[in-house]
Amino acid sequence: MQGVTAKLFLKPDPKPKFFKPHPILHALRGAREQELDHLETMGVTEKVCYSKWAAPIGLVVKPDNSIRVCGDYQVTVNSGEGFV
């Protein structure tokens, strides 16, 4: 999205949290890797070796049987911890 600016208001000294990934069906693992590689090729994401902050991802199967990778922020942002 271009031309849009967002501003986050954090509480002072938020503590990093790392959440392990959700289990993914074996049948979707190849599609997940393919989609993550595609997002990296497009410059949307980048691989990292380590991060203090991490939210699990979820996969949504679209009508054309491709998948959409979504962040599961229920345990992070939407929990209200760390945000004003």
Rosetta blueprint (number, residue, H / E / L):
1 M L
2 Q L
3 G L
4 V L
5 T L
6 A L
7 K L
8 L L
9 F L
10 L E
11 K L
12 P L
13 D L
14 P L
15 K L
16 P L
17 K L
18 F E
19 F L
20 K L
21 P L
22 H L
23 P L
24 I L
25 L L
26 H H
27 A H
28 L H
29 R H
30 G H
31 A H
32 R H
33 E H
34 Q H
35 E H
36 L H
37 D H
38 H H
39 L H
40 E H
41 T H
42 M L
43 G L
44 V L
45 T L
46 E L
47 K L
48 V L
49 C L
50 Y L
51 S L
52 K L
53 W L
54 A E
55 A L
56 P L
57 I E
58 G E
59 L E
60 V E
61 V E
62 K L
63 P L
64 D L
65 N L
66 S L
67 I E
68 R E
69 V E
70 C E
71 G E
72 D L
73 Y H
74 Q H
75 V H
76 T L
77 V H
78 N H
79 S H
80 G L
81 E L
82 G L
83 F E
84 V L
